[in-house]
Structure formats: C-alpha cells, structure tokens
Amino acid sequence: MPAPESRALTTPDLVLLSLLAERPMHGYQAYRELERRQVRDWAGVSRPQIYYSLEKLARMAFIRAAVDGAPAAGPDRVIYRTSASGRAALAAALQREDWTTARDRPPFLTWLALSWQASPETVQLQIARRREFLEAELSREQATLRAIRAEVGHRFHEAIWMVSLVIAHMRVELRWLSKLASEISHRAPAQHVPE
C-alpha cells in the first residue's frame, strides 16, 4: 500500500519529482523543459504550479536544493534534484490504483448527450468542428511523434507509447465521427422509457 504522503502528492508534484530525477534544474528550466515536452497535453501542470510544487517538495524533503555556482546577473537560482525519499514517494504514488481506474469526462461526450436539444444545423456544425479540431490535433501529434523518435533514437520509450496511444484514440474518434455524421439525421427518441 502506498505511503500516506504519496497520496498528498499532486500530479504537478509527481511530474516534477520525475523530471528532477532525470537531471537537476532550477524552476524556470523545469518549466521550459515541461513546455518542450508539451506537458499540457498529458498532465495538468501550469507554470505557477511548478513553483508551488518546488516549494512543497522542498518542505517535504523530497527534493534537495543547491545554489548554482555560475555567476548570476540577478539573484542566484536554486538547482533542485530529487532526493532518495522523493524517489521513494514517487514510486509509491505510481502504485496507486486510481492511475488505472479513472475515466475522463470529455466535453464532447457531454455535448453529445445533450445534443438532442440542439437544432440539426447546430449538430452538424459541432460534428464538423470536432472533426476539424481532431484532424489538426492528429497532424500535430504525428509531428510530435516524429520529433520524439528522432530525439529518443528507438521506439521503446514511454513518450512514444503515450503519443502513439493519443494518435490511435484520435483515429478511432475520427472514424466514429464519420459514422455519426451519416447516422445523425436518423436520431430518434428512446422507444422504451421506464416510468
């Protein structure tokens, strides 16, 4: 069973623990690296959360701080690295069952449930918008996958698996949207509604 403190760790905390286990860096470097890795596509981490998490993790002794020895034009920047207790807390948090049993509630799914209240024109427009959005995102994710493959140098890496899964989901939804577009004009109320 995961340690109690691992339950108190948020997604931004865990992302930072993992990143700082790769290599030490200061807050702005962590922010830039997470932006480069397109963190918002796979984890809800904002720039303010990074700095909040750094302070929290330092208080919990899950990261260690050391002053950067390079001459600074301004205040010295603190370089952080994940401590042994931080790596243990991260490992414990990664054992939690909720990583594998949670379900997203995508806005488009909610819209679909309510769409019977929309005009037929609005329904067709929203389906077309969703298709256009997914096609653009698919193109972007395919470019991301090519860049990751070039950087990693092999295909057995979690970043490749993550982006490949996202691409597969998008392709499935695009096929499903084609089916929906062809069936939507036949939409009818439920025939057997319990009283």
Disulfide bonds with the S-S distance in Angstrom:
none
